[in-house]
Amino acid sequence: MELALTLVVLVAAVIAIAGLASKLAVPPPLALIVSGIAASFVPFITEPVLTPQVVLYGLLPPLLYAAAVRTSLVDFRANTSSIIALSVGLVLFTAAGVGLVTWWLLPVPFAVAFALGAVVAPPDAVAASAVARRIGLPRRVVTILEGESLVNDATALVSLRTAIAAFTTAGTAEAVTLGSVAGDFAWAVVGGVGFGVVVALVVGLVRRSFTDPAIDTSLSFIVPFLAFLPAEHYHSSGVLSVVVAGLLLGHKSPVVQNAASRLSERINWASVQFLLENAVFLMIGLQMRRIVTDVSGSGLGWGRVVVLSVVVLLAVVVLRPLYVFPTRWFFGRFDKGVSPTARPYAQSAIISWAGMRGVVTLAAAFTLPPDTHYRGVFVWIAMVVTVGTLLLQGTTLPLLARALRVRGPDPREDALQEATILQASVAAGLKALEDCDESDPEVIETLRTRAENRTNIVWERLGQGREGAETPSETYRRMRMVMLVAERRELLRIRDEGLADQEVLAHVMDQLDIEESMLDRIESRTSDLRDEPMLPVERAEDECQHLAAAHDRFVAPSSPHGCEECLRDGTTWVHLRLCLQCGHVGCCDSSPQKHADAHFHETRHPVMRSFEPGESWRWCFVDNQLG
């Protein structure tokens, strides 16, 4: 009864505190840790037992998997050099820097001081991505931060394990050498990647045999442990194994899972991730009373402990930009997908300031052996660094982003890209429909109409429309919602009167729920695009008058399916351009007919923009200038 009551109170507290923090725009990890610290000093609250084994073996694998499985492998590979530079180089740089500072201030061996550096070195994936997405940072910055936070845990934990081995075997025949450190690190990487790949391949093969979403989702719950435990058993990186398995399975999910399984897994893992990550922050805060007791018995005195804590916190904050700016300049040149209008120094400043610590730092502190010099002080410092970075950097990062004019993606660009991608996808579907043997014209027309309606929904979202007027898709959603309410009411009447089998009724109800959720999502995206202020398109200082006049202009394409003349004449285009005055869509100069150039000579409309997914550049035909 006591255990059940504790779990209920813990989950209820997590839900209440995290929900309130989100409403107040406060980082939930910070609110949970502070609440836990305050509650730890309440006499009648019992401190929950949170051992390092519970965190590292029970909580960390599913948290890492939940983050990795929704991370784009394509984006990760496009930014590999920056991610590796931060997740490996920066962790070692920070651990060494903090180790030197601690070694200078405390009478401890350097291996012990380096262990503290390894504890506080890795930023937290949960805190970084939560803040980054909340304030709307560029997607490339978010990808780098999330990728760094996924991989750097492996570097930090391997470094910590090496440091512990160094000071526990000092003066013995098993003493750590430079060669053994290099070998252990190489095996940690190779073994971690290898175990992760094997698990992903095996699980992918097994998933092809299951179509039941419940079985598939249940399988996903053991994947993190299948990857973590064997890797740790053979002294490689379990963290890296989980990350690799999650990245590969997330990338392959459209191939090895059906739609129902993907939807079920996504919903269930979102709930698991929310409860686990927030519960860890709250429970770690609840350890504060015991930590204070340990520090009081360390013999250093609170004045010296506070000075050391502040110095380590400052070192963690300062070392990151000292490393990020030069390495981002060097490694960033090898990353793909960098926008020509990107401002690398502003983005480097954001990455430098997004170093919030979290679960791994606190959990790693508890893994220090009981006989470690000043262990209680080191755990206290880990807590100070975590709370300090969340408070200092987590709350000021939005201010820095606004000051540097670093912004997230333009909603109009997203909507345009979604529309063009969806158009290409639907065109492929219609082509397959033409090639199939179906002879019923009514069925073919129904499928064609539904496909066209899907693309029309996105295209209609691009335009602002007349005030108070509904687009056809909005009218459809409104009327369909009226029907769904009536249909559900009738189903509930049939259920309550016992007129049909409950399993059949549940299946029909699920169909209505899925359709309603899709309509709600479409309505929400349309509302966000139209109600929120639109971000202005960035422009250079030296733009010509035509580009300057058209920099924030948006027009609806007259021929969203492709080049207007090519469609009429049956010719082929290479790339598409959109006239920013009349909305004409023409093909580029690489196309045989060069209809975009011909449109300018015919109409003298000066500016066209790329009509390709992910491209936002413009061209002035009058001044031959790129914008």
Number of C-alpha atoms within 10 A of each C-alpha: 5 7 8 9 9 13 12 12 12 17 15 12 18 26 16 12 18 23 13 14 17 13 10 10 13 16 20 26 29 26 24 26 27 19 19 22 19 14 20 22 16 12 8 8 10 12 20 14 11 15 11 17 14 12 19 19 16 14 19 26 25 25 22 23 31 25 22 25 23 14 21 16 21 11 16 19 13 19 23 20 21 24 28 17 20 27 26 18 17 25 27 21 19 25 26 21 20 28 23 16 18 23 17 12 14 15 11 14 15 20 22 26 27 26 31 28 33 31 30 30 33 34 28 25 27 24 24 25 21 16 24 25 13 12 16 16 20 17 15 18 18 20 21 24 25 25 29 27 27 28 25 29 30 26 25 28 23 23 24 25 17 21 22 21 17 21 18 18 12 14 10 8 7 11 13 19 10 8 9 12 16 11 11 19 20 14 17 25 19 16 22 29 23 20 25 31 22 15 23 25 16 10 19 18 12 13 22 13 11 15 15 13 18 14 12 23 20 13 15 22 17 12 21 29 20 21 31 29 20 18 24 17 10 13 16 27 32 35 32 30 36 36 30 28 30 30 24 21 28 21 17 16 16 12 12 21 21 17 14 14 21 17 14 15 19 15 11 14 20 12 10 14 19 16 16 17 20 24 23 23 23 26 22 24 26 28 21 23 16 15 18 15 11 17 20 15 12 15 12 13 11 14 9 12 19 15 12 19 22 15 18 24 21 15 17 24 22 14 17 22 19 13 17 21 17 12 18 20 14 13 16 19 11 14 14 13 11 15 13 8 11 12 13 16 13 16 22 20 19 22 23 19 22 25 27 26 32 30 25 24 26 26 23 25 24 22 20 22 11 10 8 15 17 20 22 23 24 27 26 23 25 28 25 20 28 26 23 20 24 27 17 13 22 25 16 13 20 19 12 16 21 11 10 15 12 18 15 18 12 16 18 19 17 15 21 22 19 17 23 22 16 18 22 15 14 18 15 12 15 17 11 10 14 11 9 9 7 10 8 8 9 9 11 14 11 10 15 15 11 12 18 14 14 15 21 18 18 22 20 19 23 21 16 15 12 8 6 6 10 13 17 13 18 18 12 13 18 14 11 15 16 11 12 15 13 12 14 15 12 12 18 14 12 15 15 11 9 10 11 12 10 13 9 10 15 13 11 13 16 12 10 16 14 12 15 17 11 13 17 14 12 18 18 11 15 19 12 13 20 16 10 9 9 13 14 11 13 13 14 12 7 10 16 16 11 18 25 15 11 19 19 14 12 16 14 20 19 15 15 19 14 22 25 19 20 19 13 8 8 8 12 15 21 13 18 23 26 27 26 23 16 15 17 22 29 30 28 22 17 11 17 13 18 19 23 25 17 15 18 18 12 9 10 12 17 20 26 28 20 20 25 16 15 16 13 16 16 21 19 21 18 13 14 11 15 15 22
